[in-house]
């Protein structure tokens, strides 16, 4: 059997016992240590940092909408894209060679233009949905992003999942079900509007666009550059959201009662949104888009815990149960690695590097290897090598 170990991937092969006999199976204690290691704790912590940033985004948005009647979702997104433009697009502009802004635009401008439009409308649709449907419906339907990411990763990133990953997703969704049940029991039904069906459709549309954006982001940050992704989002996002702002929200901005409190809330929102946009590619590169979206399920719970003190929400023990269930689902998902099946780039390199070896050993069959990357990160080898088993 021949296998290849290129950069950024780890190849799985069948275990072949040696002459001394099969190695003993690891004990339960060894298995637990293998699962609950430093990488797992770092992964969980990074996901919760993203959830806390989303909590900050939700709290500032709620204060702006409820206390100051500032319904400006496009303007809030526009502020974030401007910050991305000032930091990352200008960074690309001063780079040299193929990573320069003009060089990237010549090759991939239309792809980033489409991705920028998708990202803008995903944010807009979900924020807009709060005006028409209940908070409970938003929490439930927003989870639609998870099956979208799973399907797109399967077909376009060639990611293959194990049964444990699907079980982990089910556990996380069970946690969301507990949270929604607690909302119903305590009567927390803010945001109910007259056109509930329209609001539900807006959430589903936004979740679908979020899934597309997240999968594209995973591909870019793992194969190209985090700075390139953020710089292009800043460029096209600020351009198209500026046009949308001028068309749809210029009258709303005139109605905002501007003072230092509103300005501080916009600054807080922009800081959290910029932190989320900048930090999410780092976490996605380390894990995956699916793992990140599962981690973000705890964001609603953090918002709730803050709301207990700020907005006097009613408490239910189901909220704590929901948090525990979601964290258990995250641990279960991260306990096993996903893998990429029949990556054509790896197969091409495999054929090139092993042509001489195959000619010398014609009895060996040439097969496309299955390659893996772990959701917890792994070591990267400097040079690919061929292993003969």
PyMOL commands that set and color helices and strands:
alter all, ss='L'
color gray80, all
select helices_A, chain A and resi 28-35+38-67+73-94+97-99+101-129+135-141+144-156+163-186+196-223+226-248+250-255+260-286+289-310+317-334+344-353+355-360
alter helices_A, ss='H'
color red, helices_A
select strands_A, chain A and resi 2-5+10-11+159-160+338-341+370-373+385-388
alter strands_A, ss='S'
color yellow, strands_A
deselect
rebuild
show_as cartoon
